[in-house]
Amino acid sequence: MARVRHSKKDIEQALRAAEAQGWTVTPTKAGHRWGKAECGSGCVLSVWSTPKNPQNHAKQMSRAVARCPH
């Protein structure tokens, strides 16, 4: 079953890129946190539902995925 899409297109693109790298994206219902992304070996990213600047949040997520040592 497909996961729920993020409402911000830049963040959704970053999430799809992370999934292509083998990361798991799990939507949650915890305040302002939309969900989390995990590499499976210890790296975890929080995905915010309404960041102040969606483009910067997407860039930060992409950098974190690229820097994952696992």
PyMOL Python script that loads the backbone (N, CA, C, O; Angstrom):
from pymol import cmd

cmd.read_pdbstr("""\
ATOM      1  N   MET A   1       0.843  -1.181   0.000  1.00  0.00           N
ATOM      2  CA  MET A   1       0.000   0.000   0.000  1.00  0.00           C
ATOM      3  C   MET A   1       0.884   1.238   0.000  1.00  0.00           C
ATOM      4  O   MET A   1       1.899   1.287   0.694  1.00  0.00           O
ATOM      5  N   ALA A   2       0.495   2.229  -0.777  1.00  0.00           N
ATOM      6  CA  ALA A   2       1.275   3.454  -0.891  1.00  0.00           C
ATOM      7  C   ALA A   2       1.101   4.305   0.362  1.00  0.00           C
ATOM      8  O   ALA A   2       0.054   4.283   1.009  1.00  0.00           O
ATOM      9  N   ARG A   3       2.144   5.048   0.687  1.00  0.00           N
ATOM     10  CA  ARG A   3       2.067   5.916   1.854  1.00  0.00           C
ATOM     11  C   ARG A   3       1.323   7.205   1.488  1.00  0.00           C
ATOM     12  O   ARG A   3       1.096   7.490   0.312  1.00  0.00           O
ATOM     13  N   VAL A   4       0.954   7.963   2.492  1.00  0.00           N
ATOM     14  CA  VAL A   4       0.275   9.239   2.309  1.00  0.00           C
ATOM     15  C   VAL A   4       1.266  10.246   1.745  1.00  0.00           C
ATOM     16  O   VAL A   4       2.406  10.315   2.205  1.00  0.00           O
ATOM     17  N   ARG A   5       0.849  11.021   0.764  1.00  0.00           N
ATOM     18  CA  ARG A   5       1.719  12.028   0.171  1.00  0.00           C
ATOM     19  C   ARG A   5       1.844  13.236   1.088  1.00  0.00           C
ATOM     20  O   ARG A   5       0.914  13.574   1.820  1.00  0.00           O
ATOM     21  N   HIS A   6       3.005  13.881   1.038  1.00  0.00           N
ATOM     22  CA  HIS A   6       3.209  15.129   1.778  1.00  0.00           C
ATOM     23  C   HIS A   6       2.592  16.256   0.954  1.00  0.00           C
ATOM     24  O   HIS A   6       2.625  16.212  -0.276  1.00  0.00           O
ATOM     25  N   SER A   7       2.038  17.253   1.612  1.00  0.00           N
ATOM     26  CA  SER A   7       1.335  18.333   0.915  1.00  0.00           C
ATOM     27  C   SER A   7       2.273  19.305   0.201  1.00  0.00           C
ATOM     28  O   SER A   7       1.841  20.005  -0.714  1.00  0.00           O
ATOM     29  N   LYS A   8       3.529  19.363   0.591  1.00  0.00           N
ATOM     30  CA  LYS A   8       4.503  20.262  -0.042  1.00  0.00           C
ATOM     31  C   LYS A   8       5.282  19.478  -1.089  1.00  0.00           C
ATOM     32  O   LYS A   8       5.898  18.459  -0.776  1.00  0.00           O
ATOM     33  N   LYS A   9       5.254  19.958  -2.349  1.00  0.00           N
ATOM     34  CA  LYS A   9       5.842  19.188  -3.444  1.00  0.00           C
ATOM     35  C   LYS A   9       7.348  19.000  -3.302  1.00  0.00           C
ATOM     36  O   LYS A   9       7.862  17.942  -3.667  1.00  0.00           O
ATOM     37  N   ASP A  10       8.074  19.996  -2.782  1.00  0.00           N
ATOM     38  CA  ASP A  10       9.526  19.871  -2.627  1.00  0.00           C
ATOM     39  C   ASP A  10       9.872  18.788  -1.610  1.00  0.00           C
ATOM     40  O   ASP A  10      10.804  18.009  -1.814  1.00  0.00           O
ATOM     41  N   ILE A  11       9.124  18.746  -0.529  1.00  0.00           N
ATOM     42  CA  ILE A  11       9.365  17.741   0.499  1.00  0.00           C
ATOM     43  C   ILE A  11       8.987  16.361  -0.019  1.00  0.00           C
ATOM     44  O   ILE A  11       9.683  15.386   0.264  1.00  0.00           O
ATOM     45  N   GLU A  12       7.905  16.263  -0.769  1.00  0.00           N
ATOM     46  CA  GLU A  12       7.498  14.980  -1.349  1.00  0.00           C
ATOM     47  C   GLU A  12       8.582  14.448  -2.287  1.00  0.00           C
ATOM     48  O   GLU A  12       8.859  13.248  -2.290  1.00  0.00           O
ATOM     49  N   GLN A  13       9.191  15.319  -3.078  1.00  0.00           N
ATOM     50  CA  GLN A  13      10.261  14.900  -3.972  1.00  0.00           C
ATOM     51  C   GLN A  13      11.466  14.393  -3.178  1.00  0.00           C
ATOM     52  O   GLN A  13      12.079  13.391  -3.546  1.00  0.00           O
ATOM     53  N   ALA A  14      11.802  15.085  -2.092  1.00  0.00           N
ATOM     54  CA  ALA A  14      12.919  14.657  -1.249  1.00  0.00           C
ATOM     55  C   ALA A  14      12.611  13.307  -0.599  1.00  0.00           C
ATOM     56  O   ALA A  14      13.501  12.468  -0.465  1.00  0.00           O
ATOM     57  N   LEU A  15      11.371  13.095  -0.199  1.00  0.00           N
ATOM     58  CA  LEU A  15      10.977  11.814   0.396  1.00  0.00           C
ATOM     59  C   LEU A  15      11.071  10.686  -0.623  1.00  0.00           C
ATOM     60  O   LEU A  15      11.521   9.590  -0.288  1.00  0.00           O
ATOM     61  N   ARG A  16      10.660  10.933  -1.841  1.00  0.00           N
ATOM     62  CA  ARG A  16      10.743   9.903  -2.879  1.00  0.00           C
ATOM     63  C   ARG A  16      12.196   9.565  -3.203  1.00  0.00           C
ATOM     64  O   ARG A  16      12.531   8.408  -3.456  1.00  0.00           O
ATOM     65  N   ALA A  17      13.058  10.590  -3.193  1.00  0.00           N
ATOM     66  CA  ALA A  17      14.488  10.347  -3.425  1.00  0.00           C
ATOM     67  C   ALA A  17      15.074   9.512  -2.290  1.00  0.00           C
ATOM     68  O   ALA A  17      15.891   8.624  -2.532  1.00  0.00           O
ATOM     69  N   ALA A  18      14.664   9.790  -1.058  1.00  0.00           N
ATOM     70  CA  ALA A  18      15.137   9.019   0.087  1.00  0.00           C
ATOM     71  C   ALA A  18      14.664   7.569  -0.015  1.00  0.00           C
ATOM     72  O   ALA A  18      15.425   6.644   0.267  1.00  0.00           O
ATOM     73  N   GLU A  19      13.421   7.374  -0.414  1.00  0.00           N
ATOM     74  CA  GLU A  19      12.895   6.016  -0.580  1.00  0.00           C
ATOM     75  C   GLU A  19      13.648   5.272  -1.681  1.00  0.00           C
ATOM     76  O   GLU A  19      13.857   4.063  -1.580  1.00  0.00           O
ATOM     77  N   ALA A  20      14.052   5.979  -2.720  1.00  0.00           N
ATOM     78  CA  ALA A  20      14.821   5.356  -3.797  1.00  0.00           C
ATOM     79  C   ALA A  20      16.196   4.897  -3.306  1.00  0.00           C
ATOM     80  O   ALA A  20      16.779   3.964  -3.859  1.00  0.00           O
ATOM     81  N   GLN A  21      16.708   5.558  -2.263  1.00  0.00           N
ATOM     82  CA  GLN A  21      17.996   5.197  -1.672  1.00  0.00           C
ATOM     83  C   GLN A  21      17.851   4.090  -0.618  1.00  0.00           C
ATOM     84  O   GLN A  21      18.841   3.668  -0.020  1.00  0.00           O
ATOM     85  N   GLY A  22      16.622   3.624  -0.394  1.00  0.00           N
ATOM     86  CA  GLY A  22      16.387   2.543   0.551  1.00  0.00           C
ATOM     87  C   GLY A  22      15.874   2.983   1.904  1.00  0.00           C
ATOM     88  O   GLY A  22      15.738   2.156   2.805  1.00  0.00           O
ATOM     89  N   TRP A  23      15.587   4.259   2.071  1.00  0.00           N
ATOM     90  CA  TRP A  23      15.060   4.758   3.342  1.00  0.00           C
ATOM     91  C   TRP A  23      13.582   4.406   3.452  1.00  0.00           C
ATOM     92  O   TRP A  23      12.893   4.242   2.445  1.00  0.00           O
ATOM     93  N   THR A  24      13.108   4.291   4.690  1.00  0.00           N
ATOM     94  CA  THR A  24      11.702   4.005   4.969  1.00  0.00           C
ATOM     95  C   THR A  24      11.050   5.276   5.503  1.00  0.00           C
ATOM     96  O   THR A  24      11.550   5.882   6.450  1.00  0.00           O
ATOM     97  N   VAL A  25       9.942   5.675   4.901  1.00  0.00           N
ATOM     98  CA  VAL A  25       9.205   6.869   5.329  1.00  0.00           C
ATOM     99  C   VAL A  25       7.930   6.413   6.012  1.00  0.00           C
ATOM    100  O   VAL A  25       7.136   5.663   5.443  1.00  0.00           O
ATOM    101  N   THR A  26       7.740   6.887   7.261  1.00  0.00           N
ATOM    102  CA  THR A  26       6.584   6.500   8.053  1.00  0.00           C
ATOM    103  C   THR A  26       5.830   7.742   8.507  1.00  0.00           C
ATOM    104  O   THR A  26       6.356   8.504   9.317  1.00  0.00           O
ATOM    105  N   PRO A  27       4.606   7.974   8.009  1.00  0.00           N
ATOM    106  CA  PRO A  27       3.811   9.096   8.508  1.00  0.00           C
ATOM    107  C   PRO A  27       3.400   8.868   9.961  1.00  0.00           C
ATOM    108  O   PRO A  27       3.081   7.744  10.351  1.00  0.00           O
ATOM    109  N   THR A  28       3.407   9.928  10.756  1.00  0.00           N
ATOM    110  CA  THR A  28       2.988   9.854  12.149  1.00  0.00           C
ATOM    111  C   THR A  28       2.009  10.983  12.436  1.00  0.00           C
ATOM    112  O   THR A  28       1.806  11.868  11.605  1.00  0.00           O
ATOM    113  N   LYS A  29       1.421  10.946  13.584  1.00  0.00           N
ATOM    114  CA  LYS A  29       0.504  12.005  14.025  1.00  0.00           C
ATOM    115  C   LYS A  29       1.013  12.551  15.351  1.00  0.00           C
ATOM    116  O   LYS A  29       0.380  12.362  16.390  1.00  0.00           O
ATOM    117  N   ALA A  30       2.150  13.224  15.316  1.00  0.00           N
ATOM    118  CA  ALA A  30       2.759  13.722  16.546  1.00  0.00           C
ATOM    119  C   ALA A  30       2.995  15.225  16.432  1.00  0.00           C
ATOM    120  O   ALA A  30       4.099  15.649  16.090  1.00  0.00           O
ATOM    121  N   GLY A  31       1.997  16.022  16.708  1.00  0.00           N
ATOM    122  CA  GLY A  31       2.148  17.472  16.684  1.00  0.00           C
ATOM    123  C   GLY A  31       2.442  17.995  15.291  1.00  0.00           C
ATOM    124  O   GLY A  31       1.714  17.703  14.343  1.00  0.00           O
ATOM    125  N   HIS A  32       3.516  18.770  15.169  1.00  0.00           N
ATOM    126  CA  HIS A  32       3.875  19.365  13.886  1.00  0.00           C
ATOM    127  C   HIS A  32       4.693  18.418  13.028  1.00  0.00           C
ATOM    128  O   HIS A  32       5.004  18.733  11.880  1.00  0.00           O
ATOM    129  N   ARG A  33       5.040  17.274  13.565  1.00  0.00           N
ATOM    130  CA  ARG A  33       5.824  16.308  12.802  1.00  0.00           C
ATOM    131  C   ARG A  33       4.906  15.484  11.917  1.00  0.00           C
ATOM    132  O   ARG A  33       4.000  14.811  12.409  1.00  0.00           O
ATOM    133  N   TRP A  34       5.138  15.534  10.618  1.00  0.00           N
ATOM    134  CA  TRP A  34       4.329  14.791   9.658  1.00  0.00           C
ATOM    135  C   TRP A  34       4.695  13.318   9.674  1.00  0.00           C
ATOM    136  O   TRP A  34       3.844  12.442   9.517  1.00  0.00           O
ATOM    137  N   GLY A  35       5.997  13.063   9.871  1.00  0.00           N
ATOM    138  CA  GLY A  35       6.449  11.688   9.874  1.00  0.00           C
ATOM    139  C   GLY A  35       7.933  11.600  10.134  1.00  0.00           C
ATOM    140  O   GLY A  35       8.560  12.557  10.588  1.00  0.00           O
ATOM    141  N   LYS A  36       8.493  10.426   9.836  1.00  0.00           N
ATOM    142  CA  LYS A  36       9.932  10.238  10.010  1.00  0.00           C
ATOM    143  C   LYS A  36      10.455   9.389   8.867  1.00  0.00           C
ATOM    144  O   LYS A  36       9.729   8.596   8.267  1.00  0.00           O
ATOM    145  N   ALA A  37      11.734   9.578   8.585  1.00  0.00           N
ATOM    146  CA  ALA A  37      12.418   8.795   7.565  1.00  0.00           C
ATOM    147  C   ALA A  37      13.601   8.120   8.244  1.00  0.00           C
ATOM    148  O   ALA A  37      14.347   8.760   8.985  1.00  0.00           O
ATOM    149  N   GLU A  38      13.770   6.827   7.990  1.00  0.00           N
ATOM    150  CA  GLU A  38      14.831   6.050   8.618  1.00  0.00           C
ATOM    151  C   GLU A  38      15.606   5.286   7.553  1.00  0.00           C
ATOM    152  O   GLU A  38      15.036   4.770   6.591  1.00  0.00           O
ATOM    153  N   CYS A  39      16.936   5.226   7.754  1.00  0.00           N
ATOM    154  CA  CYS A  39      17.763   4.474   6.810  1.00  0.00           C
ATOM    155  C   CYS A  39      17.758   2.994   7.139  1.00  0.00           C
ATOM    156  O   CYS A  39      18.113   2.175   6.291  1.00  0.00           O
ATOM    157  N   GLY A  40      17.366   2.635   8.341  1.00  0.00           N
ATOM    158  CA  GLY A  40      17.337   1.242   8.745  1.00  0.00           C
ATOM    159  C   GLY A  40      18.526   0.838   9.591  1.00  0.00           C
ATOM    160  O   GLY A  40      18.540  -0.248  10.171  1.00  0.00           O
ATOM    161  N   SER A  41      19.534   1.712   9.664  1.00  0.00           N
ATOM    162  CA  SER A  41      20.737   1.402  10.435  1.00  0.00           C
ATOM    163  C   SER A  41      21.019   2.441  11.509  1.00  0.00           C
ATOM    164  O   SER A  41      22.119   2.475  12.061  1.00  0.00           O
ATOM    165  N   GLY A  42      20.049   3.283  11.810  1.00  0.00           N
ATOM    166  CA  GLY A  42      20.229   4.236  12.897  1.00  0.00           C
ATOM    167  C   GLY A  42      19.981   5.690  12.562  1.00  0.00           C
ATOM    168  O   GLY A  42      19.728   6.483  13.469  1.00  0.00           O
ATOM    169  N   CYS A  43      20.041   6.071  11.308  1.00  0.00           N
ATOM    170  CA  CYS A  43      19.800   7.471  10.940  1.00  0.00           C
ATOM    171  C   CYS A  43      18.285   7.716  10.864  1.00  0.00           C
ATOM    172  O   CYS A  43      17.554   6.966  10.218  1.00  0.00           O
ATOM    173  N   VAL A  44      17.839   8.768  11.532  1.00  0.00           N
ATOM    174  CA  VAL A  44      16.414   9.107  11.553  1.00  0.00           C
ATOM    175  C   VAL A  44      16.264  10.592  11.269  1.00  0.00           C
ATOM    176  O   VAL A  44      16.985  11.412  11.838  1.00  0.00           O
ATOM    177  N   LEU A  45      15.330  10.943  10.392  1.00  0.00           N
ATOM    178  CA  LEU A  45      15.008  12.332  10.074  1.00  0.00           C
ATOM    179  C   LEU A  45      13.561  12.607  10.450  1.00  0.00           C
ATOM    180  O   LEU A  45      12.680  11.789  10.185  1.00  0.00           O
ATOM    181  N   SER A  46      13.318  13.747  11.060  1.00  0.00           N
ATOM    182  CA  SER A  46      11.946  14.176  11.296  1.00  0.00           C
ATOM    183  C   SER A  46      11.480  14.958  10.072  1.00  0.00           C
ATOM    184  O   SER A  46      12.208  15.799   9.545  1.00  0.00           O
ATOM    185  N   VAL A  47      10.271  14.674   9.631  1.00  0.00           N
ATOM    186  CA  VAL A  47       9.676  15.367   8.490  1.00  0.00           C
ATOM    187  C   VAL A  47       8.559  16.240   9.033  1.00  0.00           C
ATOM    188  O   VAL A  47       7.578  15.736   9.579  1.00  0.00           O
ATOM    189  N   TRP A  48       8.709  17.545   8.882  1.00  0.00           N
ATOM    190  CA  TRP A  48       7.730  18.486   9.427  1.00  0.00           C
ATOM    191  C   TRP A  48       6.585  18.698   8.454  1.00  0.00           C
ATOM    192  O   TRP A  48       6.779  18.672   7.239  1.00  0.00           O
ATOM    193  N   SER A  49       5.400  18.908   8.986  1.00  0.00           N
ATOM    194  CA  SER A  49       4.222  19.069   8.143  1.00  0.00           C
ATOM    195  C   SER A  49       4.143  20.449   7.515  1.00  0.00           C
ATOM    196  O   SER A  49       3.779  20.579   6.346  1.00  0.00           O
ATOM    197  N   THR A  50       4.479  21.473   8.273  1.00  0.00           N
ATOM    198  CA  THR A  50       4.399  22.837   7.752  1.00  0.00           C
ATOM    199  C   THR A  50       5.656  23.603   8.113  1.00  0.00           C
ATOM    200  O   THR A  50       5.618  24.467   8.988  1.00  0.00           O
ATOM    201  N   PRO A  51       6.784  23.300   7.449  1.00  0.00           N
ATOM    202  CA  PRO A  51       8.005  24.041   7.759  1.00  0.00           C
ATOM    203  C   PRO A  51       7.895  25.479   7.258  1.00  0.00           C
ATOM    204  O   PRO A  51       7.122  25.774   6.347  1.00  0.00           O
ATOM    205  N   LYS A  52       8.674  26.360   7.863  1.00  0.00           N
ATOM    206  CA  LYS A  52       8.637  27.767   7.481  1.00  0.00           C
ATOM    207  C   LYS A  52       9.044  27.935   6.019  1.00  0.00           C
ATOM    208  O   LYS A  52       8.461  28.737   5.289  1.00  0.00           O
ATOM    209  N   ASN A  53      10.057  27.166   5.601  1.00  0.00           N
ATOM    210  CA  ASN A  53      10.512  27.215   4.221  1.00  0.00           C
ATOM    211  C   ASN A  53      10.626  25.773   3.704  1.00  0.00           C
ATOM    212  O   ASN A  53      11.611  25.096   3.998  1.00  0.00           O
ATOM    213  N   PRO A  54       9.646  25.300   2.948  1.00  0.00           N
ATOM    214  CA  PRO A  54       9.645  23.912   2.491  1.00  0.00           C
ATOM    215  C   PRO A  54      10.858  23.554   1.626  1.00  0.00           C
ATOM    216  O   PRO A  54      11.352  22.429   1.692  1.00  0.00           O
ATOM    217  N   GLN A  55      11.339  24.505   0.815  1.00  0.00           N
ATOM    218  CA  GLN A  55      12.486  24.224  -0.032  1.00  0.00           C
ATOM    219  C   GLN A  55      13.733  23.946   0.808  1.00  0.00           C
ATOM    220  O   GLN A  55      14.482  23.018   0.502  1.00  0.00           O
ATOM    221  N   ASN A  56      13.967  24.728   1.853  1.00  0.00           N
ATOM    222  CA  ASN A  56      15.123  24.508   2.716  1.00  0.00           C
ATOM    223  C   ASN A  56      15.006  23.186   3.470  1.00  0.00           C
ATOM    224  O   ASN A  56      15.992  22.466   3.627  1.00  0.00           O
ATOM    225  N   HIS A  57      13.814  22.873   3.930  1.00  0.00           N
ATOM    226  CA  HIS A  57      13.605  21.607   4.645  1.00  0.00           C
ATOM    227  C   HIS A  57      13.897  20.424   3.716  1.00  0.00           C
ATOM    228  O   HIS A  57      14.510  19.442   4.133  1.00  0.00           O
ATOM    229  N   ALA A  58      13.459  20.518   2.465  1.00  0.00           N
ATOM    230  CA  ALA A  58      13.718  19.457   1.494  1.00  0.00           C
ATOM    231  C   ALA A  58      15.215  19.329   1.227  1.00  0.00           C
ATOM    232  O   ALA A  58      15.730  18.216   1.122  1.00  0.00           O
ATOM    233  N   LYS A  59      15.917  20.452   1.116  1.00  0.00           N
ATOM    234  CA  LYS A  59      17.370  20.425   0.896  1.00  0.00           C
ATOM    235  C   LYS A  59      18.086  19.797   2.084  1.00  0.00           C
ATOM    236  O   LYS A  59      19.016  19.011   1.904  1.00  0.00           O
ATOM    237  N   GLN A  60      17.659  20.136   3.295  1.00  0.00           N
ATOM    238  CA  GLN A  60      18.264  19.559   4.494  1.00  0.00           C
ATOM    239  C   GLN A  60      18.073  18.045   4.522  1.00  0.00           C
ATOM    240  O   GLN A  60      18.983  17.299   4.883  1.00  0.00           O
ATOM    241  N   MET A  61      16.889  17.609   4.141  1.00  0.00           N
ATOM    242  CA  MET A  61      16.613  16.176   4.120  1.00  0.00           C
ATOM    243  C   MET A  61      17.482  15.480   3.078  1.00  0.00           C
ATOM    244  O   MET A  61      18.028  14.409   3.345  1.00  0.00           O
ATOM    245  N   SER A  62      17.615  16.070   1.903  1.00  0.00           N
ATOM    246  CA  SER A  62      18.431  15.479   0.846  1.00  0.00           C
ATOM    247  C   SER A  62      19.895  15.384   1.270  1.00  0.00           C
ATOM    248  O   SER A  62      20.558  14.384   0.996  1.00  0.00           O
ATOM    249  N   ARG A  63      20.402  16.428   1.940  1.00  0.00           N
ATOM    250  CA  ARG A  63      21.780  16.413   2.430  1.00  0.00           C
ATOM    251  C   ARG A  63      21.987  15.309   3.467  1.00  0.00           C
ATOM    252  O   ARG A  63      23.003  14.615   3.453  1.00  0.00           O
ATOM    253  N   ALA A  64      21.022  15.157   4.357  1.00  0.00           N
ATOM    254  CA  ALA A  64      21.132  14.136   5.391  1.00  0.00           C
ATOM    255  C   ALA A  64      21.121  12.733   4.786  1.00  0.00           C
ATOM    256  O   ALA A  64      21.840  11.854   5.260  1.00  0.00           O
ATOM    257  N   VAL A  65      20.331  12.517   3.766  1.00  0.00           N
ATOM    258  CA  VAL A  65      20.297  11.218   3.100  1.00  0.00           C
ATOM    259  C   VAL A  65      21.642  10.964   2.406  1.00  0.00           C
ATOM    260  O   VAL A  65      22.170   9.854   2.462  1.00  0.00           O
ATOM    261  N   ALA A  66      22.190  11.987   1.756  1.00  0.00           N
ATOM    262  CA  ALA A  66      23.469  11.832   1.065  1.00  0.00           C
ATOM    263  C   ALA A  66      24.615  11.574   2.040  1.00  0.00           C
ATOM    264  O   ALA A  66      25.559  10.860   1.700  1.00  0.00           O
ATOM    265  N   ARG A  67      24.551  12.136   3.237  1.00  0.00           N
ATOM    266  CA  ARG A  67      25.616  11.992   4.237  1.00  0.00           C
ATOM    267  C   ARG A  67      25.492  10.736   5.094  1.00  0.00           C
ATOM    268  O   ARG A  67      26.368  10.466   5.915  1.00  0.00           O
ATOM    269  N   CYS A  68      24.446   9.985   4.923  1.00  0.00           N
ATOM    270  CA  CYS A  68      24.241   8.775   5.736  1.00  0.00           C
ATOM    271  C   CYS A  68      25.389   7.804   5.504  1.00  0.00           C
ATOM    272  O   CYS A  68      25.653   7.418   4.365  1.00  0.00           O
ATOM    273  N   PRO A  69      26.081   7.404   6.583  1.00  0.00           N
ATOM    274  CA  PRO A  69      27.226   6.502   6.420  1.00  0.00           C
ATOM    275  C   PRO A  69      26.837   5.037   6.219  1.00  0.00           C
ATOM    276  O   PRO A  69      27.711   4.203   5.981  1.00  0.00           O
ATOM    277  N   HIS A  70      25.573   4.713   6.306  1.00  0.00           N
ATOM    278  CA  HIS A  70      25.157   3.293   6.236  1.00  0.00           C
ATOM    279  C   HIS A  70      24.844   2.877   4.828  1.00  0.00           C
ATOM    280  O   HIS A  70      24.482   1.725   4.590  1.00  0.00           O
TER     281      HIS A  70
END
""", "prot")
cmd.dss("prot")
cmd.show_as("cartoon", "prot")
cmd.util.cbc("prot")
cmd.orient("prot")
